[in-house]
Amino acid sequence: MDGAINPTPIHVERAAAREDPAANAGAWRALDASANRAGEAIRVIEDTLRFLLDDPFLTQVAKDLRHDLAAVLMQEDLCLRITVRDVAGDVGAGSRAAAALGRTTPSDLLAANAARAAQALRSLEEFAALIAPETTGAFERIRYRLYTLERAAVGAARAADRLAGIRLCVLVDGREDEARFAALVESLFAAGVGMIQLRDKTLPVPLLVGRARAALAIARKHAHQNGERPLVLVNDRADVAAAVNADGVHTGADDLPLPLVRRIVGPQTLSGRTAHTLREAEAAVLEGADYLGIGPCFPTVTKRFSTFAAPEFVRSVAGTIGLPAFAIGGITLERLPELAALGVSRVAVASAVTQAADPAAAAAAFIDQLARREPLAQHP
């Protein structure tokens, strides 16, 4: 024996498939069709984010994904797939599902094409194992990146719909007692406030739960004929938000990671995140945030900050992130033009409303000013 290792039948078969596509023409044709489906579906996702959601950041994420897939498919081994393409001889060409998925909203387009792309990528993995096994890992990594993009894209579409008419969020504490709290919340909803956030870091949990339930009961009284009503969110406490079935929870960088927040509150509950840098904002988008709080923009009487959001950061978020973004921190009516010049169309305020002599009137003034500046909104 000379120590040589004889190739196994499977190695011989793979070598033949590489050198002669006809040796495994069916696998090559399946890989070619799957490559086309994956690229087409990712392009539809990209165009939906670009033209329907006006989301520069997620558009770029989708474009990078599409280009990386193309780079893998352009490898010399995989380029051979085109030589065995046989559209006329494809028994599945022209066949249609008995009941195609409906496409009436951007979310429908995103979901349908994400499913199509994921299935095609899985097929690429499987058939590449017969032809170019060294590429299967690349297809798998792209597929998992697609899952992350899908979550962010569908979430962005949902958030744009749920928060479409909301420009003002008022942060309220628990007040001295529940009666004063209820009176404040009632006046804010009557003035047209579409979202409040219950933020009180001193109130014991049982009382915090009671305030949240009271706010939700008042919100239900202000429901419109179409069922829409003001939203009630809880700051920090995902457990409280889940316990009372609040509309959402808002967390910061030092709180639970967003995926864990989502496990607590479930898929329907809004999950907001505070971002202090563009990198934090982009990470929050990919982790599944429904909206952002960006700041602090100015000094505030309710909380001390050592640093403040630079105008460049605020402008970057407003110009590149498609999620609804609320500027926070020391915002007053007089500062709205400055924020509007940076592209901000949503704000979250506390003392400027809650400590005003007439909170309802103060809130109404904010709503009026923000509506007048609506053409400067970052996204529809």
N, C-alpha and C positions, 0 to 999 in steps of 0.2 A: 504493500500500500504506500502511496506517495504522500499521504496526508491531505490530499485535496478533498474538499467537501462538495459532494454532488448536489446540485440544486434540486429542491423538492418540486413536485409538479406545480404547486401553486406559484412558486417563484418563476418557473418557466412560463406559466400562463400570464403572469403579470408582465414579464419581460416582453412576451409576444404582443400583449395588448399595447404596450408603450410604443413598440417599434412599428406595429401594424394595426391601426385602428379597426380594420376589418375583422381582426381576430376576436374582438369583443364589441362589435358594432352596436349592439343593443345598449350596452352600458354607456358607451360614448354618446349615443343619441339621447339617453335619459339625462346624462350630465349636461348636455347642451341645452335641452329644453328647460331643465331646472335653473341653469345659469340665466337664461333669458327671463324666466318668470321672476326670479329673485331681483334682478336688476330693474325690471319694469315696475315691480311692486314698490321697491324702495324709492324709485323716482316719483311715483304717485304720492308717497308719503312726503317726500321732499317738496313737491309742488303744492301739496295741501298746506303744509306749514308755511311755505313761502307766500302763496297767493291768497289763501283763505284765512289763515291765522296771522299773517304778517309777523312771523316770529323769526328774526334773524339768527338767534342762537341755535334753536332747534333745527332750522333749515341747514345751518352749517354742520351740525351733528349728523344729519341725514346725508348730506353731500359727502362728508368724510367717509361714512359707512359705504356709500355707493362706490366711491373711488377705491377704497381698500378692497372691496369685493372684485372690482374690475382688475386691480393689480394682481390678485391671486389668479384670476382666470386668464390673465395674459402670460402666465408662465409657459415656457415652451412645451411642457408635457400636455398642459390642458388646452393649448391652442389647437391641438389636433382635432378637437371635438367638431370643429366647423367642417372638416373634410367629410364627415359621415352624416351631415345634416340631410334629412329627407322629409321635407314637409309634405310632399304629395303622398308619401308612403306611410305617414303617421296615422295609425288607426284611431287615435284620439283627437286628431285635428278636427276642429269644428264642433265637437261635442260640448254640450252645456249642461249644467246642473239643473235638475228639475225645478228647484226653487232657489234662485240666486239671492244672495244677501241684499237687502234693500240699502240704497245709498241716498239718503235725504239730507244728511248733515255732515259737517267735517268729521265728526266723531265716527260716523259710519264709514267714510272713506278711509280713515286712519285704521280702524279696527279690521276692515276687510283686507286691506293691503298688507297690514302687519301679519295677519294670519297667512296670507298667500306667500309672503316673503319667508316667514319662518318655516313653512312646509317645504318650500323650494330649497332653502338652505339645508334642511335636514336631508332631503333627497341628494343634494350635492355631497354631503358627508358620506352617505352610504355608497353611492356609486363611485366616488373618488377613491374609496377604499379598494376597489377592484382595479383601478387604473393608475392613480397617483396617490398612494396612501400617505405620503408625506404632507399632502395639502389638507387632510381631513381636520387637523387641529385648527388651521386657519379658518375653515368654514364654521367650525364650532364656536370659535371666539367671536366671529362676526354675528352668528345667530344670537349669542347672549348679549351682545351690544344692541342688537335689534330689540330684544325684550326690554332693555332699559329705555331705549328711545320710544318704544310703543307706550310704556307707562307714562313717560313725560309728555308725549304728544297728546294722548287721549286725555290726560289730566289737564293739559293746557286748554284743550277744546272745551272740556266740561267747565273749567273755572271761568273761561271767557263768557260762557253762557250764564252761569249762576251769578256772576258778579257784574254783568254787563251794565246795569243801571246804577251801580253803587259807587259813588265818588267819595263819600265821607263815612268813616268809621269813628265812632266815639268810644273812648276808653272810660269806663265808669268804675268807681270803687263801690264798696258795699254801703256807703253812707252810715249815718249814726244808728239807724234801725231799718227794718224792712219796709216800714211805711214810707219813710223818706226816699228810700231806694226805688220803690214802686212808683212813687210820684214822679221822680226824675225820669225813669225809663218811659213811663206813660207819656210825659211831655215830649220826649225826644222822638218817639215813634209818631206821635201826633204831628210833629213838625216835619216829618218826612225822612228822618234818619233811617237808612236801610240796613245798617249793621252796627251793633254795639259789641264791645269786648269787655267782659267782666274781668277786671284786673285789680285784685286786692290781696297783697302779700301778707297782711296782718290778720285777716279774718280767719277764724277757725274753720276747718273743713266742713263741719255740719252746717254752719251759717253760710258758708260759700255755696254749698249745695242748695240751701233754701233760697238764696238770692238768685241763683241760676234758674231754679224752677219758677220763681216769681216772674223773672224776665221772659221766660218762654211762654208763660201763661198770658202775659200782656201782649207778646208778639202775635200769638194766635188770634187775639181780639182784633188785631190790625191787618188780618189777612185780606187780600183782595179777592174779587170774585173768581179769578183764575187760580186761586189757591196760594199765590205768592204772598209772603209776609216778611217782615224784618227778620234779619238773621241775628242769632245770639251765639257769641263765641266765648270761650273761657280761656284766660291767659294761663300758660304754663301747665295747668293741671289736666292732663289727658284723662286721668282716672275720673275726675269730676265731670268732664265733658261727656265721657262715655256713660257714666252713671245716670245722668239726667237727660241723655239723648239730645245734647246741645247740637247746634248746627255746625260748630267747628271748634277748633282749639288752635291757639297760637303759641309757638315755642321759639326759643332762642338757641344760640349756638351752644350754650352751657346746659341745655335741657336734653331730654331723650333724643337720640337720633331719629330722624323722620321715619325710617322703616319700622322702628319700634313703636312710635306714636301711632302709625297706621294700624299696627296689630291691635292696639288698645281701642281705638275709636272706630275702626271698621272702614269699609270702602266708600261709604256715602258721606261721611263727615268731612267738612273742609279742614285742611291742615295748612296753617300759615307758618311762615318762618321768617325771622329777622335776619337780614344780611348786612354786614358791615363792609364787605369788599365784593368786587365783581366775581371773584373766584367762589366766595360763599354763595352768591346769588346763583351762579351756574350750577354749583353742586346741589343746591336746594331744588332746582328745577329737575335735575336728573334723579334726585331721590324721591320725587313725587309730591313736592309742595304744590298747593293750589293757588297760593298768592304769596307775595313777599311784603315784608315791612322793611323799608330802607332808611337808614339813619344811624344815629340821631343827627338831624339836620341843623338844629339850633339849640342853644341852652334852654332848659326847661325847669320849672319849679317843682315838678313831681319826681325828678330823678337827676342825679349828678353824673356827668360824663367827663372823662379826661380828654377824649378826642371826639371830633365830629366828622360827619360824612363830607368828603370833598366834593365840590360841584362836579368834577370830572367823573366821579363814581356814580353820582345820581344821574348824570346825563347818559352814562354808558348803560346803566340798567334800563333807563327809560327808552333808549334807542335800540337795544339789542335783545332784551328779555321780553318774551311775549306774555308771561304771566302777569295778571294784575299786580301792580306794585304800589303800595301806600307809603308815602313819605311820612316819617314820624319824628317827633322830638321838637318841642317848642314852636309848633306851627301856629301862626295867627293869621287873621284875614289879611293883614298888611304884607305878609310874606308870601302869599299865594302867587303874585306876579313873578317873583323871583323863581319860585319852583316851576311855574308854568313855562318860563323861559328855558328851563332845563328839560322840558318834556314831561313833567309830572302832571298827572290829571287826577290823582287820588291821594287823599291825605287821611291820616289817623290823628285825632286830637284828643286831648284830655282837658286840662285846666282851661283852655280857651273857651270851652263850652261849659264844662261842669262847674266851674267856679265863677261863671258869669252871673250877673244879677238876674238875668232871664235866660237860662240855658236853652230853652226852646227857640227863642229869638236868635240867640247866637248860632245855634245849629242851622236854622233856616238861612241865616246870612251866609254861612259857609256853603250850603247847598246851592244857593243862588249864584254865588261867585264862581263855584266850580262848574256849574252848568253853563255859564257864560263863556268859560274858557274851554269848553268841551272840544272845540276843534283842535286844540293842542293835545288831545288825548293820544297816548302812545300807541294804542291799538283799538280796534273797534270792539 
